[in-house]
């Protein structure tokens, strides 16, 4: 599972995974889980991701994914939500 969290930096208008990218990742066998409301500021809605085959999740689910794709570095709080293990 590839989690895509909501970007929290003020004014951030980029996103690590778009609906189009979610489709491409799906064709490679990956499942994508964006955080609910991930990209309102870019015009992508949860429905756009669901139509692309993604499953919408909350912050805890997204940060607990096997892979987390984010534009900005995670905060300490976000890191605490990640799965433990070697990185």
Biopython code that builds the backbone (N, CA, C, O; Angstrom):
import numpy as np
from Bio.PDB.StructureBuilder import StructureBuilder

atoms = [
    (1, "UNK", "N", (0.849, -1.173, 0.000)),
    (1, "UNK", "CA", (0.000, 0.000, 0.000)),
    (1, "UNK", "C", (0.897, 1.239, 0.000)),
    (1, "UNK", "O", (1.866, 1.316, 0.755)),
    (2, "UNK", "N", (0.565, 2.193, -0.844)),
    (2, "UNK", "CA", (1.267, 3.478, -0.886)),
    (2, "UNK", "C", (0.326, 4.527, -0.300)),
    (2, "UNK", "O", (-0.740, 4.790, -0.858)),
    (3, "UNK", "N", (0.713, 5.118, 0.811)),
    (3, "UNK", "CA", (-0.081, 6.161, 1.454)),
    (3, "UNK", "C", (0.350, 7.533, 0.968)),
    (3, "UNK", "O", (1.538, 7.791, 0.773)),
    (4, "UNK", "N", (-0.617, 8.404, 0.777)),
    (4, "UNK", "CA", (-0.343, 9.779, 0.366)),
    (4, "UNK", "C", (-1.022, 10.714, 1.359)),
    (4, "UNK", "O", (-2.238, 10.898, 1.301)),
    (5, "UNK", "N", (-0.249, 11.308, 2.271)),
    (5, "UNK", "CA", (-0.854, 12.172, 3.284)),
    (5, "UNK", "C", (-1.210, 13.553, 2.743)),
    (5, "UNK", "O", (-0.729, 13.997, 1.701)),
    (6, "UNK", "N", (-2.064, 14.192, 3.494)),
    (6, "UNK", "CA", (-2.430, 15.579, 3.230)),
    (6, "UNK", "C", (-1.194, 16.435, 3.504)),
    (6, "UNK", "O", (-0.554, 16.286, 4.546)),
    (7, "UNK", "N", (-0.859, 17.323, 2.580)),
    (7, "UNK", "CA", (0.273, 18.232, 2.794)),
    (7, "UNK", "C", (-0.172, 19.341, 3.743)),
    (7, "UNK", "O", (-1.222, 19.952, 3.546)),
    (8, "UNK", "N", (0.631, 19.593, 4.769)),
    (8, "UNK", "CA", (0.218, 20.555, 5.797)),
    (8, "UNK", "C", (1.017, 21.853, 5.772)),
    (8, "UNK", "O", (0.743, 22.761, 6.556)),
    (9, "UNK", "N", (2.007, 21.951, 4.876)),
    (9, "UNK", "CA", (2.775, 23.195, 4.786)),
    (9, "UNK", "C", (1.882, 24.292, 4.213)),
    (9, "UNK", "O", (1.193, 24.073, 3.217)),
    (10, "UNK", "N", (1.889, 25.468, 4.835)),
    (10, "UNK", "CA", (1.038, 26.556, 4.348)),
    (10, "UNK", "C", (1.310, 26.868, 2.873)),
    (10, "UNK", "O", (2.459, 27.027, 2.460)),
    (11, "UNK", "N", (0.251, 26.950, 2.105)),
    (11, "UNK", "CA", (0.353, 27.318, 0.698)),
    (11, "UNK", "C", (0.808, 26.202, -0.228)),
    (11, "UNK", "O", (0.925, 26.423, -1.434)),
    (12, "UNK", "N", (1.068, 25.016, 0.296)),
    (12, "UNK", "CA", (1.531, 23.905, -0.552)),
    (12, "UNK", "C", (0.441, 23.518, -1.535)),
    (12, "UNK", "O", (-0.684, 23.218, -1.135)),
    (13, "UNK", "N", (0.768, 23.523, -2.816)),
    (13, "UNK", "CA", (-0.201, 23.167, -3.841)),
    (13, "UNK", "C", (0.229, 21.951, -4.652)),
    (13, "UNK", "O", (-0.372, 21.641, -5.680)),
    (14, "UNK", "N", (1.264, 21.269, -4.191)),
    (14, "UNK", "CA", (1.701, 20.049, -4.860)),
    (14, "UNK", "C", (1.197, 18.842, -4.087)),
    (14, "UNK", "O", (0.877, 18.930, -2.902)),
    (15, "UNK", "N", (1.134, 17.728, -4.772)),
    (15, "UNK", "CA", (0.741, 16.470, -4.150)),
    (15, "UNK", "C", (1.644, 15.382, -4.706)),
    (15, "UNK", "O", (2.018, 15.419, -5.878)),
    (16, "UNK", "N", (1.995, 14.412, -3.867)),
    (16, "UNK", "CA", (2.933, 13.366, -4.280)),
    (16, "UNK", "C", (2.316, 12.377, -5.268)),
    (16, "UNK", "O", (3.014, 11.856, -6.138)),
    (17, "UNK", "N", (1.018, 12.117, -5.142)),
    (17, "UNK", "CA", (0.340, 11.172, -6.035)),
    (17, "UNK", "C", (-0.962, 11.811, -6.513)),
    (17, "UNK", "O", (-1.824, 12.162, -5.707)),
    (18, "UNK", "N", (-1.095, 11.956, -7.816)),
    (18, "UNK", "CA", (-2.322, 12.482, -8.411)),
    (18, "UNK", "C", (-3.239, 11.308, -8.765)),
    (18, "UNK", "O", (-2.795, 10.160, -8.735)),
    (19, "UNK", "N", (-4.502, 11.566, -9.097)),
    (19, "UNK", "CA", (-5.357, 10.468, -9.544)),
    (19, "UNK", "C", (-4.767, 9.729, -10.756)),
    (19, "UNK", "O", (-4.861, 8.504, -10.836)),
    (20, "UNK", "N", (-4.167, 10.457, -11.686)),
    (20, "UNK", "CA", (-3.551, 9.825, -12.861)),
    (20, "UNK", "C", (-2.410, 8.898, -12.427)),
    (20, "UNK", "O", (-2.275, 7.787, -12.939)),
    (21, "UNK", "N", (-1.600, 9.361, -11.488)),
    (21, "UNK", "CA", (-0.510, 8.538, -10.973)),
    (21, "UNK", "C", (-1.058, 7.312, -10.247)),
    (21, "UNK", "O", (-0.480, 6.228, -10.330)),
    (22, "UNK", "N", (-2.175, 7.481, -9.534)),
    (22, "UNK", "CA", (-2.800, 6.359, -8.830)),
    (22, "UNK", "C", (-3.196, 5.266, -9.822)),
    (22, "UNK", "O", (-3.039, 4.079, -9.537)),
    (23, "UNK", "N", (-3.708, 5.664, -10.979)),
    (23, "UNK", "CA", (-4.062, 4.688, -12.021)),
    (23, "UNK", "C", (-2.808, 3.956, -12.489)),
    (23, "UNK", "O", (-2.806, 2.731, -12.607)),
    (24, "UNK", "N", (-1.743, 4.707, -12.756)),
    (24, "UNK", "CA", (-0.495, 4.106, -13.236)),
    (24, "UNK", "C", (0.090, 3.147, -12.198)),
    (24, "UNK", "O", (0.554, 2.061, -12.544)),
    (25, "UNK", "N", (0.068, 3.549, -10.931)),
    (25, "UNK", "CA", (0.568, 2.680, -9.865)),
    (25, "UNK", "C", (-0.288, 1.421, -9.734)),
    (25, "UNK", "O", (0.227, 0.334, -9.472)),
    (26, "UNK", "N", (-1.594, 1.579, -9.917)),
    (26, "UNK", "CA", (-2.500, 0.438, -9.881)),
    (26, "UNK", "C", (-2.179, -0.578, -10.968)),
    (26, "UNK", "O", (-2.249, -1.784, -10.733)),
    (27, "UNK", "N", (-1.829, -0.097, -12.151)),
    (27, "UNK", "CA", (-1.466, -0.991, -13.253)),
    (27, "UNK", "C", (-0.187, -1.766, -12.947)),
    (27, "UNK", "O", (0.046, -2.838, -13.505)),
    (28, "UNK", "N", (0.638, -1.216, -12.058)),
    (28, "UNK", "CA", (1.870, -1.895, -11.643)),
    (28, "UNK", "C", (1.644, -2.826, -10.452)),
    (28, "UNK", "O", (2.573, -3.477, -9.975)),
    (29, "UNK", "N", (0.392, -2.878, -9.979)),
    (29, "UNK", "CA", (0.053, -3.777, -8.890)),
    (29, "UNK", "C", (0.026, -3.144, -7.513)),
    (29, "UNK", "O", (-0.168, -3.840, -6.516)),
    (30, "UNK", "N", (0.218, -1.843, -7.443)),
    (30, "UNK", "CA", (0.202, -1.162, -6.150)),
    (30, "UNK", "C", (-1.205, -0.685, -5.817)),
    (30, "UNK", "O", (-1.991, -0.360, -6.707)),
    (31, "UNK", "N", (-1.508, -0.648, -4.531)),
    (31, "UNK", "CA", (-2.745, -0.037, -4.042)),
    (31, "UNK", "C", (-2.361, 1.313, -3.462)),
    (31, "UNK", "O", (-1.337, 1.440, -2.791)),
    (32, "UNK", "N", (-3.182, 2.317, -3.722)),
    (32, "UNK", "CA", (-2.905, 3.682, -3.274)),
    (32, "UNK", "C", (-3.978, 4.120, -2.294)),
    (32, "UNK", "O", (-5.167, 3.875, -2.499)),
    (33, "UNK", "N", (-3.532, 4.784, -1.204)),
    (33, "UNK", "CA", (-4.464, 5.298, -0.209)),
    (33, "UNK", "C", (-4.123, 6.750, 0.110)),
    (33, "UNK", "O", (-3.247, 7.013, 0.934)),
    (34, "UNK", "N", (-4.807, 7.692, -0.535)),
    (34, "UNK", "CA", (-4.632, 9.087, -0.145)),
    (34, "UNK", "C", (-5.440, 9.389, 1.120)),
    (34, "UNK", "O", (-6.472, 8.775, 1.389)),
    (35, "UNK", "N", (-4.935, 10.349, 1.875)),
    (35, "UNK", "CA", (-5.678, 10.807, 3.060)),
    (35, "UNK", "C", (-6.882, 11.609, 2.604)),
    (35, "UNK", "O", (-6.794, 12.373, 1.643)),
    (36, "UNK", "N", (-7.988, 11.443, 3.276)),
    (36, "UNK", "CA", (-9.198, 12.176, 2.917)),
    (36, "UNK", "C", (-8.915, 13.677, 2.851)),
    (36, "UNK", "O", (-8.286, 14.237, 3.749)),
    (37, "UNK", "N", (-9.382, 14.319, 1.785)),
    (37, "UNK", "CA", (-9.169, 15.751, 1.596)),
    (37, "UNK", "C", (-7.751, 16.110, 1.213)),
    (37, "UNK", "O", (-7.336, 17.255, 1.394)),
    (38, "UNK", "N", (-6.990, 15.147, 0.682)),
    (38, "UNK", "CA", (-5.577, 15.357, 0.366)),
    (38, "UNK", "C", (-5.325, 16.582, -0.502)),
    (38, "UNK", "O", (-4.398, 17.348, -0.239)),
    (39, "UNK", "N", (-6.122, 16.769, -1.508)),
    (39, "UNK", "CA", (-5.740, 17.750, -2.525)),
    (39, "UNK", "C", (-6.812, 18.770, -2.869)),
    (39, "UNK", "O", (-6.933, 19.169, -4.027)),
    (40, "UNK", "N", (-7.570, 19.186, -1.910)),
    (40, "UNK", "CA", (-8.588, 20.187, -2.211)),
    (40, "UNK", "C", (-7.975, 21.426, -2.848)),
    (40, "UNK", "O", (-8.559, 22.013, -3.758)),
    (41, "UNK", "N", (-6.792, 21.826, -2.370)),
    (41, "UNK", "CA", (-6.174, 23.042, -2.874)),
    (41, "UNK", "C", (-5.683, 22.904, -4.317)),
    (41, "UNK", "O", (-5.422, 23.911, -4.974)),
    (42, "UNK", "N", (-5.554, 21.665, -4.822)),
    (42, "UNK", "CA", (-5.114, 21.465, -6.209)),
    (42, "UNK", "C", (-6.265, 21.113, -7.136)),
    (42, "UNK", "O", (-6.075, 20.999, -8.347)),
    (43, "UNK", "N", (-7.451, 20.941, -6.579)),
    (43, "UNK", "CA", (-8.613, 20.640, -7.397)),
    (43, "UNK", "C", (-8.942, 19.156, -7.498)),
    (43, "UNK", "O", (-9.939, 18.790, -8.120)),
    (44, "UNK", "N", (-8.116, 18.290, -6.893)),
    (44, "UNK", "CA", (-8.416, 16.861, -6.877)),
    (44, "UNK", "C", (-9.286, 16.566, -5.659)),
    (44, "UNK", "O", (-8.970, 16.968, -4.540)),
    (45, "UNK", "N", (-10.372, 15.866, -5.896)),
    (45, "UNK", "CA", (-11.280, 15.503, -4.818)),
    (45, "UNK", "C", (-11.138, 14.025, -4.494)),
    (45, "UNK", "O", (-10.590, 13.261, -5.290)),
    (46, "UNK", "N", (-11.626, 13.623, -3.336)),
    (46, "UNK", "CA", (-11.598, 12.213, -2.955)),
    (46, "UNK", "C", (-12.237, 11.346, -4.042)),
    (46, "UNK", "O", (-11.753, 10.253, -4.335)),
    (47, "UNK", "N", (-13.326, 11.839, -4.636)),
    (47, "UNK", "CA", (-13.999, 11.099, -5.710)),
    (47, "UNK", "C", (-13.071, 10.830, -6.889)),
    (47, "UNK", "O", (-13.122, 9.757, -7.492)),
    (48, "UNK", "N", (-12.216, 11.813, -7.222)),
    (48, "UNK", "CA", (-11.261, 11.625, -8.324)),
    (48, "UNK", "C", (-10.327, 10.449, -8.034)),
    (48, "UNK", "O", (-10.024, 9.652, -8.922)),
    (49, "UNK", "N", (-9.879, 10.350, -6.794)),
    (49, "UNK", "CA", (-8.997, 9.250, -6.413)),
    (49, "UNK", "C", (-9.745, 7.916, -6.404)),
    (49, "UNK", "O", (-9.208, 6.897, -6.840)),
    (50, "UNK", "N", (-10.969, 7.923, -5.914)),
    (50, "UNK", "CA", (-11.753, 6.689, -5.886)),
    (50, "UNK", "C", (-12.033, 6.194, -7.306)),
    (50, "UNK", "O", (-11.991, 4.991, -7.560)),
    (51, "UNK", "N", (-12.315, 7.109, -8.228)),
    (51, "UNK", "CA", (-12.525, 6.728, -9.623)),
    (51, "UNK", "C", (-11.248, 6.161, -10.235)),
    (51, "UNK", "O", (-11.304, 5.381, -11.186)),
    (52, "UNK", "N", (-10.098, 6.552, -9.691)),
    (52, "UNK", "CA", (-8.805, 6.049, -10.164)),
    (52, "UNK", "C", (-8.438, 4.723, -9.505)),
    (52, "UNK", "O", (-7.373, 4.170, -9.779)),
    (53, "UNK", "N", (-9.311, 4.210, -8.640)),
    (53, "UNK", "CA", (-9.078, 2.926, -8.002)),
    (53, "UNK", "C", (-8.438, 2.998, -6.626)),
    (53, "UNK", "O", (-8.118, 1.965, -6.037)),
    (54, "UNK", "N", (-8.248, 4.203, -6.107)),
    (54, "UNK", "CA", (-7.639, 4.365, -4.785)),
    (54, "UNK", "C", (-8.685, 4.215, -3.679)),
    (54, "UNK", "O", (-9.882, 4.394, -3.900)),
    (55, "UNK", "N", (-8.199, 3.883, -2.494)),
    (55, "UNK", "CA", (-9.026, 3.812, -1.302)),
    (55, "UNK", "C", (-8.668, 4.994, -0.418)),
    (55, "UNK", "O", (-7.492, 5.206, -0.121)),
    (56, "UNK", "N", (-9.647, 5.759, 0.002)),
    (56, "UNK", "CA", (-9.404, 6.925, 0.849)),
    (56, "UNK", "C", (-9.258, 6.469, 2.296)),
    (56, "UNK", "O", (-10.027, 5.633, 2.770)),
    (57, "UNK", "N", (-8.263, 7.025, 2.999)),
    (57, "UNK", "CA", (-8.041, 6.662, 4.391)),
    (57, "UNK", "C", (-7.845, 7.872, 5.276)),
    (57, "UNK", "O", (-7.767, 9.002, 4.796)),
    (58, "UNK", "N", (-7.766, 7.628, 6.567)),
    (58, "UNK", "CA", (-7.484, 8.724, 7.490)),
    (58, "UNK", "C", (-5.974, 8.817, 7.696)),
    (58, "UNK", "O", (-5.223, 7.991, 7.176)),
    (59, "UNK", "N", (-5.531, 9.811, 8.445)),
    (59, "UNK", "CA", (-4.097, 10.056, 8.625)),
    (59, "UNK", "C", (-3.370, 8.848, 9.205)),
    (59, "UNK", "O", (-2.270, 8.516, 8.764)),
    (60, "UNK", "N", (-3.971, 8.196, 10.179)),
    (60, "UNK", "CA", (-3.323, 7.041, 10.806)),
    (60, "UNK", "C", (-3.122, 5.918, 9.795)),
    (60, "UNK", "O", (-2.047, 5.321, 9.743)),
    (61, "UNK", "N", (-4.136, 5.624, 8.995)),
    (61, "UNK", "CA", (-4.022, 4.569, 7.986)),
    (61, "UNK", "C", (-2.973, 4.909, 6.937)),
    (61, "UNK", "O", (-2.173, 4.058, 6.547)),
    (62, "UNK", "N", (-2.982, 6.155, 6.485)),
    (62, "UNK", "CA", (-2.058, 6.585, 5.432)),
    (62, "UNK", "C", (-0.607, 6.521, 5.915)),
    (62, "UNK", "O", (0.258, 5.995, 5.214)),
    (63, "UNK", "N", (-0.344, 7.052, 7.102)),
    (63, "UNK", "CA", (1.030, 7.051, 7.619)),
    (63, "UNK", "C", (1.481, 5.650, 8.025)),
    (63, "UNK", "O", (2.676, 5.420, 8.208)),
    (64, "UNK", "N", (0.550, 4.715, 8.168)),
    (64, "UNK", "CA", (0.898, 3.341, 8.512)),
    (64, "UNK", "C", (1.058, 2.462, 7.263)),
    (64, "UNK", "O", (1.236, 1.250, 7.383)),
    (65, "UNK", "N", (0.999, 3.054, 6.083)),
    (65, "UNK", "CA", (1.156, 2.303, 4.834)),
    (65, "UNK", "C", (2.586, 1.774, 4.704)),
    (65, "UNK", "O", (3.498, 2.238, 5.388)),
    (66, "UNK", "N", (2.761, 0.797, 3.815)),
    (66, "UNK", "CA", (4.087, 0.228, 3.577)),
    (66, "UNK", "C", (5.050, 1.275, 3.018)),
    (66, "UNK", "O", (6.227, 1.303, 3.378)),
    (67, "UNK", "N", (4.540, 2.130, 2.139)),
    (67, "UNK", "CA", (5.304, 3.227, 1.532)),
    (67, "UNK", "C", (4.489, 4.491, 1.725)),
    (67, "UNK", "O", (3.272, 4.477, 1.543)),
    (68, "UNK", "N", (5.146, 5.587, 2.091)),
    (68, "UNK", "CA", (4.456, 6.873, 2.223)),
    (68, "UNK", "C", (5.098, 7.850, 1.230)),
    (68, "UNK", "O", (6.304, 8.096, 1.281)),
    (69, "UNK", "N", (4.288, 8.395, 0.340)),
    (69, "UNK", "CA", (4.757, 9.367, -0.647)),
    (69, "UNK", "C", (4.244, 10.738, -0.247)),
    (69, "UNK", "O", (3.038, 10.976, -0.195)),
    (70, "UNK", "N", (5.179, 11.634, 0.036)),
    (70, "UNK", "CA", (4.829, 12.977, 0.502)),
    (70, "UNK", "C", (5.726, 13.993, -0.188)),
    (70, "UNK", "O", (6.869, 13.685, -0.527)),
    (71, "UNK", "N", (5.222, 15.188, -0.395)),
    (71, "UNK", "CA", (6.015, 16.253, -1.014)),
    (71, "UNK", "C", (7.033, 16.798, -0.014)),
    (71, "UNK", "O", (8.199, 17.000, -0.352)),
    (72, "UNK", "N", (6.590, 17.031, 1.200)),
    (72, "UNK", "CA", (7.448, 17.624, 2.235)),
    (72, "UNK", "C", (7.844, 16.581, 3.280)),
    (72, "UNK", "O", (7.199, 15.543, 3.423)),
    (73, "UNK", "N", (8.904, 16.881, 3.996)),
    (73, "UNK", "CA", (9.362, 15.981, 5.059)),
    (73, "UNK", "C", (8.290, 15.866, 6.143)),
    (73, "UNK", "O", (7.611, 16.845, 6.452)),
    (74, "UNK", "N", (8.139, 14.685, 6.716)),
    (74, "UNK", "CA", (7.130, 14.508, 7.759)),
    (74, "UNK", "C", (7.533, 15.173, 9.066)),
    (74, "UNK", "O", (8.715, 15.353, 9.357)),
    (75, "UNK", "N", (6.526, 15.529, 9.840)),
    (75, "UNK", "CA", (6.757, 16.082, 11.175)),
    (75, "UNK", "C", (7.024, 14.927, 12.137)),
    (75, "UNK", "O", (6.826, 13.764, 11.786)),
    (76, "UNK", "N", (7.468, 15.246, 13.337)),
    (76, "UNK", "CA", (7.688, 14.209, 14.354)),
    (76, "UNK", "C", (6.400, 13.459, 14.653)),
    (76, "UNK", "O", (6.414, 12.242, 14.839)),
    (77, "UNK", "N", (5.301, 14.172, 14.700)),
    (77, "UNK", "CA", (3.996, 13.541, 14.964)),
    (77, "UNK", "C", (3.636, 12.567, 13.840)),
    (77, "UNK", "O", (3.142, 11.471, 14.102)),
    (78, "UNK", "N", (3.883, 12.966, 12.593)),
    (78, "UNK", "CA", (3.577, 12.090, 11.469)),
    (78, "UNK", "C", (4.484, 10.856, 11.483)),
    (78, "UNK", "O", (4.028, 9.748, 11.198)),
    (79, "UNK", "N", (5.743, 11.040, 11.806)),
    (79, "UNK", "CA", (6.677, 9.915, 11.885)),
    (79, "UNK", "C", (6.212, 8.910, 12.932)),
    (79, "UNK", "O", (6.366, 7.703, 12.746)),
    (80, "UNK", "N", (5.645, 9.402, 14.029)),
    (80, "UNK", "CA", (5.188, 8.494, 15.088)),
    (80, "UNK", "C", (4.039, 7.600, 14.620)),
    (80, "UNK", "O", (3.772, 6.570, 15.239)),
    (81, "UNK", "N", (3.360, 7.973, 13.544)),
    (81, "UNK", "CA", (2.259, 7.173, 13.003)),
    (81, "UNK", "C", (2.751, 6.084, 12.041)),
    (81, "UNK", "O", (1.988, 5.190, 11.672)),
    (82, "UNK", "N", (4.025, 6.159, 11.635)),
    (82, "UNK", "CA", (4.559, 5.203, 10.661)),
    (82, "UNK", "C", (4.830, 3.848, 11.294)),
    (82, "UNK", "O", (5.053, 3.742, 12.501)),
    (83, "UNK", "N", (4.808, 2.818, 10.462)),
    (83, "UNK", "CA", (5.123, 1.462, 10.910)),
    (83, "UNK", "C", (6.571, 1.441, 11.415)),
    (83, "UNK", "O", (7.447, 2.071, 10.822)),
    (84, "UNK", "N", (6.812, 0.732, 12.487)),
    (84, "UNK", "CA", (8.209, 0.579, 12.922)),
    (84, "UNK", "C", (8.936, -0.394, 11.987)),
    (84, "UNK", "O", (8.320, -1.269, 11.379)),
    (85, "UNK", "N", (10.217, -0.228, 11.890)),
    (85, "UNK", "CA", (10.990, -1.144, 11.076)),
    (85, "UNK", "C", (12.220, -0.494, 10.493)),
    (85, "UNK", "O", (12.447, 0.699, 10.693)),
    (86, "UNK", "N", (13.010, -1.254, 9.780)),
    (86, "UNK", "CA", (14.200, -0.687, 9.156)),
    (86, "UNK", "C", (13.823, 0.209, 7.978)),
    (86, "UNK", "O", (12.927, -0.117, 7.200)),
    (87, "UNK", "N", (14.504, 1.319, 7.862)),
    (87, "UNK", "CA", (14.228, 2.247, 6.748)),
    (87, "UNK", "C", (15.506, 2.524, 5.988)),
    (87, "UNK", "O", (15.495, 3.278, 5.015)),
]
sb = StructureBuilder()
sb.init_structure("model")
sb.init_model(0)
sb.init_chain("A")
sb.init_seg("    ")
for serial, (resi, resn, name, xyz) in enumerate(atoms, 1):
    if name == "N":
        sb.init_residue(resn, " ", resi, " ")
    sb.init_atom(name, np.array(xyz, "f"), 0.0, 1.0, " ", f" {name:<3s}", serial, name[0])
structure = sb.get_structure()
